[in-house]
Amino acid sequence: SLDGFKNGKTYSITIAASNDPRLETNFGPISDPLSVDTPGSLPNVYSVATVRTTAYSAVVSWVADGGGQQITALAVRTKRENEPWGLPENVVGPAIQTTVKGLGANLYYAFILVVSNSLGYTESAPSDQALTLPAPVPRPTLSSISSYTASLSWPPWYGKNALEGYRVQYRINDGPGVLGAWTLSGSTSQLSFTVSALLPNMGYDLRVAAYNAAGTGEYGDYIAERTPAAPPNLVYVSLVGAGFAVLNW
């Protein structure tokens, strides 16, 4: 008997005799080829994985074949947290990945791939759970501002899973032609943060993003503020007269 064949394939088999017990030499004439068609099978799914997530979507990829038959349909089932599995949603094929949309932010999801051919369908094992990114943080509120710092606060993020923290960015925005790149000021686990190292009498945009184990979510809307001018470094009286004083700085 012969083995190692794949389902749904056509093979050509020939036979030759040899008097060499090692079957290495002394082969006689080769027979006419015999064509053998192996039967097809249900589709095979070898792996399903989540490539990346956003707050509201996930890119799911897979490795599968039609079991020697043409794949006639692909679909993905979705499971959110500990809820029941959803119904299959068709995927336009042929494809090796798809983007599952309509997910919730900062939640765990798993996926099952359903592959069909003319003989039936196969469901994959569930993928590992993947965490979506946090939703954008609402626009922050300015608590206080000085010539060199700006203190911000923002409302708590309401969600099922805990966040790891928040990241705060700023950029110079001092009118037309004066727009700097976004710069990370720092991170915090609190609902407030003070941005430092600002310049006096300068316009700034400030924004906040939440992050979890999957990464940093999109930054929310920014606020635009201007730092006040810096006070003189040193003020001193150089002359005092009747009804007047001369100040220097």
Helices and strands as residue ranges (DSSP letters): E 10-13, E 16-18, E 27-30, E 34-37, E 44-53, E 57-65, E 73-80, E 89-91, E 97-101, E 108-117, E 120-123, E 130-131, E 141-145, E 150-153, E 165-172, E 183-188, E 192-195, E 203-212, E 215-216, E 223-226, E 236-241, E 244-248
